[in-house]
Amino acid sequence: MTDKVLLTGISGWIAKHIAIELLNSGYEVLGTVRSQNSLEKTKKTISEYVSTDKLSFVELDLLKDEGWNEAAKDCKYIIHTASPYPMKSSRNREALVPAAKGGTLRVLNAGIEANVEKIVLTSSIAAMFKRPNRTNPYNVGENDWSDTEWSGSNDYIISKTKAEKVAWELMESKGLKDKLTVINPGGVNGDALDDKENTSTKYVQLFLKGKYPMAPNFGILISDVKDVAKAHVLSLKNSKVNGRRLLIGSEVKKMLEISKIMQDAFPKYAKKLPKKEMPNFMLKLISYLDSSAKLMVPELGILMQTDTSYSEDLLGMKFKPAKDSIVDAGNSVIRLGLV
């Protein structure tokens, strides 16, 4: 009998890659969608890369209890990726929590009820690195948590942190911590499979369109979307990663370094890409008008450091160089006609 995986939010960019990895690995996949509108397009995209004979869909809402237990009951594993990730920040710091935290509880409780063997949760480095009084440079590791009370944490940071924390609390309270593995990517780059807009590739698109005359002065861990997908799938049957938080990515890159990689790879767009670093005061001024810039302000001038080799060792894989992920992202944005 084929092992069946409930994959939440299958229409998402990372989740589509996970679906392809699962199907290529012989799993049966039941993907959840919020509405029928995204079902056909998602299936079409996935079918261009792998047979969809073992792929089915169910319409479920993270904000509603109905249907989750039924969806999970015949599944051996759950991969929970569904969570809101908007481009713009909301003034309501709790705006995304109901879907992120409440949705996580619904999915995990359904998995517990169905006695699934393993749950893999998609979190983010966002749940780890946002906190006050950091050194410069500062280190981010498996035991670090973002401070949801800090003014430097926005609605997305708060939602990811609270959702991951409640997942650990629930599984530990049931004595099931070893049934949970959490994947924490950084800034996800790589191949966009279709033209559905997502926040990660949107930044690449804006860079190539010349929307950033100068690069903000901060850096982020670069994670390749295929590495992130593979990490989820490898975690299903790997007891070494039970109860662990896995940082995924190879290198931290500053925004100006990302721009330089793009200039070399895409000379046609070089004139539009930033050549200089933006003064910190300028980004602070912009942040009053552009909510997407607010997330960057607390990071200005300090450098993130992290060691992801423990994740590579536990998973038995090697993460792609940041340069390759950035070039793949640019190539796909250009191929899809998004610039």
N, C-alpha and C positions, 0 to 999 in steps of 0.2 A: 504494500500500500504506500502511495506517495505521501511524504510528509507535507502537511498543509500549513500555510502561514497566513495569518491575518495581518495585512499590511494597511495601516491607516493612512489616509491622506495620499492615496496613490497618484493623484494628479499633480502632486508637488514635484519640483525639479529633482531633488535628491531621491524622493520616493520612486520616481520612474526609473532611475538608475538602479535602485534596490530591486525593483520588480524584475528588471532585465537580468540582474545578477542571480536572483532567486530562480527564475525560470531556466536560465542557462545551467544552473546547478542541480536541476531536476526536481525542484520543489513545486507543489501546487500553490497558487496564490489567490487569495480572496482579498481584493482591494476595496477599501471604503472610499466613497465619494460623497461630497456634501449635497450635490445635485446631479441630476441626469445630464445637465448641460456639458459637464466636463468628461463624461464617461466615454463617449465615442471618440473624442479627440485623443484622450489618454490611451485608449486601446489602439488607435491607429498609429500613434507615435511608437508605442512599445512593439507593435507588430512589425515595424520596419527593422528591428534589431534582433528579434527572437520569436519563435513560435508562441502563439497565445492560446494553444490548445488547453493548457492547464491554468488559464487565467479566467477568473470570474469577478463580478463586482456586486457590491451591495451599497445602497444609499443610507447613510447614517450621519447623524449630527452630533458633534462633540458636546453641544449644549443640552442634549436630550438623552434621557435614560433608555428610551425605546430602542430595541434591536441589538444592543451590544452583546448581551448574553447569548442570544441566538447565533450571532455571527461567530462568536468565539468557540462555541461548544464542540465543533468538529475539528478544531485546529490544534496542532501540536505546539505551534510557536506563535508569538505575536511580535511584530515590529511596529512600534508606535512612533510615527514621524509627524502626524498631523498636529500643527500648531501655527497660529498666526504670526507672520513676519512682514509687517508693513514697511514701506519705504519711509513714510513720514511718522514722526512721533506724535502721540496724543498728549494733550495737557492733563488728561486723566491718567494718572500713573498706574491705575488698576484696570485700565480698559481691556487689556488682553488676558487678564487673569482667569475670568470665567471659562473661556474656551481652552486655555492652556492647562490650568490646574484642574478645573472640573473635568475636562476631557480626559486628562491623564488618569484621574481617579476612576472614571467610567470604564476606560479601556482596561486598566489593571485589575479592577474588581471583576470584570468579565473574564479576564484570564485566570484569576484565582478560582472563580466559580467553575470554570471549565477544566481546572487542573492542568493547564498547559505546562510544558516542560521548561520553557524559557521565554522571557520577555526582554526584548532589546528596545531601549528608549533612545530616541534622538533628542539630545539636549544641545548644548553649545558651550563654547568657551565663554560666551556671554554670562553664563551662570557661575563663572569662576573669577573673572579678572576685575570686575568693577567694584572698587573699594577705595576709601580715602587713605591718605597718609602712606602711599606706596613709595618705596625707594626708587631711585633712578640709576640704572635700569632696575626693573622689578621682575620677579619670577612668578610664573603661574604653574601650578601643579595640581595633582589629583585631589589633594585635600583642601584646596582653596575654594571659597565661595564668595560670590558677589554680595554686597551689602544692599539689600533692598530698601533700607531706610535712608541711604545716602542720596543727596540731591543730584549726584552725578549719574545715578541709575535712572534710565527712562522706562517707559511702559514695556518695551520688548525685554530689556534686561530683567525687570521685575517678574514678568510672566515666565520666562525660561527658568529663572532661579526658583521661584515658588513651585513650578510644576515639577522640577527635578527633585526638590527637597521633599515634596509630598509623596513622590514615588518611593523614595528610600524609606520614609517614615512608615508608609503603608506596608511595604514588603517586610521591613524589620519587625513591625508589630505582629505580623502573621508568622514570623519565623521563616520567611521565604527570601531573605536577602540574596542568597546564592542563586535564585532564579532570575535575578535582574542584572543586566549589564547596560551601562549608559555610554553612549557615544557622544563625545564633545568635540565637534569640529571647530576650526577657527573661521576665517573668511573663506567661504567655499568658492573655488574657481573650477574651471574645466569645461567640458563639452556640454553646451545647452542643446538638448535633443530636439526642441521645437521652439516656436516663437511665443509660447506662453510667458508673460512677463513675470519675473521673479526678482526679488531685491538684490540677490547676489550678482546676477549678470547685469542688472540695471546699472550698477556702478561702472562696470567695464564699458557698457554702451555709452554712458555719459562721458567717460574719459575720451573715447574715440571720437565722439561728436564735438569735442572741444568745450564742454561745459565747465571744465575746471581749468582756468587760466594758470593757476598755480596749485601745487600739491600740498594738502594739509600736512603738518609736521607730526606724524605719528605712524606707528607700524602695527601690523597684525599678523598672527600666524596664518599662513596660507595652506589651505586643505584642498586636495583634489577631489572632485565629486565622485569619481570612480573609486578612489581609495576609501572615501566615506561609505559608499555603498557596499564595497567588499568587506569592510570592517563589520558592518551590521550582519552580513550573511555568515561570515566566519565565526562570529560570536555565538551563533545559535547552538552549535554543538561543541564548543570549546570550553571545557570546564575551567581552564586557567583564567578566564576573564569573568568568572562568576563573582558578582558583588563588586565589580570594579568600574571606575570611571576612566574611559579611554580618550585621551587627547589625540586627535588625528591631524597630522600635518607635518611638513618637513622643515620649513624655515619661516622665521618672522621677516617680513619685508616692509620697509617704509613706503609710503605712497609715491615718493619721488623715484624710488628704485623700481616700483611697478611700472611707472610711466616710462622709465628708461628701457625696460624690457620690451614694452610695447613699441617704442620708437624704433628699436633695432629690428623687431619682428615685422612691423607694419609701416615701412617707410612712407607709404602713400598717406598715412594719417599722422605722420610725425609732427607736422606743423601745428596740428590741433592739440597735441599732448603737452602737458605742463613741463616746463624746463627748470622751473625754480620752485623753491619751497615757499609756501604762503606764510607771511608773518602771523604769529599767534593772535595778535590783537585783531587782525582782519577777519579771521575765522570767527572770533568771538562776536564781532559786529554782525557778521552774516547770520550767526545762529539766532539772532533776535527775529530775523525774517524767515529763516529756513529751518524748520524743525529737524530735518535730517542732519543738519550740521551740529545740532546740540549734543548729539551722542559723541562727537569727536572732541569737544572742548576739554573734558577732563583728561584726555589722553595726550594733549599737546605737549611736546617737548620731552616726554618720558618714553622709554623704550621697553617693550615687552620682551621677556626671555622665557623660553620653555624647553624642556627636554622631553621629546615624545618617543625616545628609543624604547622605553618600557612597553609602550603600546605595540610597537613593531615586534618586540620580542614575544609578547604574550600572544599576538595574532599570527606570528610567523610570516610577516610580510614587510616589504620595504615601501615607504611612502615616496611618491613622485616628487622630484625637485619642484620648487615653487615656480621657476621659470617655465617649465613645461605646462603647468596648470594655467598660468596666466596667458600663455600663447594659445593654448587650446580654447580658452574662454574667448579670446579675441577672434580667433578663427571662426568659431561657431556664431558669434554675434554678426560677423561680416557675412558668413555663408547664409544666414537666415534673413539677411537684408534689414537688420535692425539699426544700421548706421548709414 
